[in-house]
């Protein structure tokens, strides 16, 4: 199975290249959109009542931040998985 790679696709094969992949504008837009959508739904489900009642403490606001950070991290891991260049050392080329 071969994958089509567009000329503008940012890929990586070593951990030193990961920041460049994550910082690519197309990836930032995608991961930020996912984090905002998923994070907002989760905040609404889990913390909205406390926030609207005025009882939100520092811990609640930390939870809100983590609620947005989690889908951001997960979507970045998905992008890294999808954009990894396989090398001969991986034993995956040609499979």
N, C-alpha and C positions, 0 to 999 in steps of 0.2 A: 504494500500500500504506500503510495507516495502522496505527499501533501503539497498542494499548490501554495507557493509563497509569493506574495506580491512584492515588487521591488522596494516599496516603502515600508514594509513590515520590519519592525525592530525585533531582533532576536538576540538570544544570549546563549553562551555555552560555559561561561565561568561566572562565579559569584561576583567578580569585579564588574561585570557588565549589567548586573541586576538593577542598580539605581538608574541607569540610562533607559532601560526598558520601562520601569515604573514611572519615570518622569516624562516619557513620551506624551505629547499633548493628547493624542488619540486615547491613550490608556488612562490618563488623568481624567478626561471627560467621562469615560465609561465607568471607572471605579467610583468617581465622585457622585455620579448620577445614581448608581446602585446603592451607595452608602446613604444618600439622602432619602431615596425612596424606601428602602428596607428599614433604615434607622427610624424614619418618621412613623412608619406603621408600628414598629416595635415600641417606640416611646408612647404612642397613642394607646397601645394595648396594655402596657405595663406601668407607666408613670403619669399619664395624663390626668387622672383623677386627683392624685396628690398635688400635682403642679397647679391645677385649676382651683383647688381648695386653699391654696396659699400655704400649704404645709411642707413644701419642698425644702429639704435640708441640703447641706453641702454634699452629703452622701448621695442623695437623690440626683443632684446635678452631676456628680461623678459617674453615676450609673447611666445617665443620659449620654454623657460623652462616650462612655464605653459602648453604649448601644449603637452609636454611629461608627465608632472605630472598628467594631467587629466585622460588619459587612464590607468595610473598606479593606481590611486585611484579607478577608476571604476572597474578595474579587481580585485583589492583586495576586494572590496565590494562583487563582485560576488563569490569569493572564500569563504569569510566569510558566505555568504548566503548558499552556498552549503555544508559547513562543520560544520554548527551549530548542536550541539547535543540537541535534544528536551528533556525537563524534564517534570515531572508530573505537576510542577507549571505552565508550559506553556499551559497546557490543550491540547497538541498536540499529546501525546503519544497514540498510538493505532488507530489513525485516518488514 
